Amino acid sequence: MRAKKGRIRLGADADLTVFDPEEIIDRATLQLPAQPSEGVRYVLVNGILVVEAGKLRPGVAAGRAVRAPIGASPR
């Protein structure tokens, strides 16, 4: 299973983000933490396009949230 993770090839399991390094900027603040970044063009999760031309595609839900306690160490 691990051999399919993070590879960019047919049959692999990789999430991809395409962004413009000249335009990428974080817009989140303490008051508005859920503000999306700008400059992100495309995002694919499990091979499903969730952000297209900089816009979140409505009704598309791919993957699942990764949750961990604050301060948890990665394995």
C-alpha positions as CSV (number, residue, x, y, z in Angstrom):
1,M,0.0,0.0,0.0
2,R,2.8,2.5,0.9
3,A,4.4,2.0,-2.6
4,K,1.3,3.8,-4.1
5,K,1.4,6.8,-1.8
6,G,2.8,10.1,-3.0
7,R,3.8,8.9,-6.5
8,I,2.7,10.7,-9.6
9,R,1.8,7.8,-12.0
10,L,-1.2,5.8,-13.1
11,G,-2.7,3.9,-10.2
12,A,-0.8,5.8,-7.6
13,D,-2.4,7.7,-4.6
14,A,-1.1,11.3,-4.6
15,D,-2.8,14.5,-3.7
16,L,-1.5,17.4,-5.9
17,T,-1.6,21.2,-5.6
18,V,-0.7,23.4,-8.5
19,F,0.1,27.0,-7.6
20,D,1.8,30.1,-8.9
21,P,4.8,30.8,-6.7
22,E,4.6,34.5,-7.6
23,E,1.0,34.8,-6.4
24,I,0.7,32.3,-3.6
25,I,-0.2,34.0,-0.3
26,D,-1.9,33.0,3.0
27,R,-4.9,35.1,3.8
28,A,-5.9,33.4,7.1
29,T,-5.8,35.6,10.2
30,L,-6.5,34.9,13.9
31,Q,-10.0,36.4,13.4
32,L,-10.7,34.6,10.1
33,P,-8.6,31.3,10.2
34,A,-10.5,29.6,7.4
35,Q,-9.7,32.1,4.7
36,P,-8.3,30.3,1.7
37,S,-4.9,31.0,0.3
38,E,-4.6,32.9,-3.0
39,G,-2.6,31.7,-6.0
40,V,-3.7,28.1,-5.8
41,R,-4.8,27.1,-9.3
42,Y,-5.7,23.4,-9.0
43,V,-6.0,20.8,-6.2
44,L,-6.6,17.1,-6.8
45,V,-7.4,14.8,-3.9
46,N,-7.6,11.1,-4.6
47,G,-7.6,11.9,-8.3
48,I,-10.6,14.2,-7.9
49,L,-10.4,17.8,-8.9
50,V,-11.6,19.9,-5.9
51,V,-10.1,23.3,-6.9
52,E,-10.3,24.3,-10.5
53,A,-8.9,27.6,-11.9
54,G,-8.6,28.9,-8.3
55,K,-12.2,28.1,-7.3
56,L,-13.5,25.4,-5.0
57,R,-15.8,23.1,-7.0
58,P,-19.2,23.0,-5.2
59,G,-20.4,19.6,-4.0
60,V,-17.1,17.9,-4.4
61,A,-15.8,16.0,-1.3
62,A,-12.7,13.9,-1.8
63,G,-10.5,12.4,0.8
64,R,-10.9,12.8,4.5
65,A,-9.6,15.1,7.2
66,V,-6.4,14.2,9.0
67,R,-6.8,14.8,12.7
68,A,-4.3,14.7,15.5
69,P,-4.1,16.1,19.0
70,I,-2.3,19.4,19.2
71,G,1.4,18.8,19.9
72,A,1.2,15.2,18.8
73,S,4.4,13.8,17.2
74,P,4.3,12.3,13.7
75,R,5.0,8.6,13.6
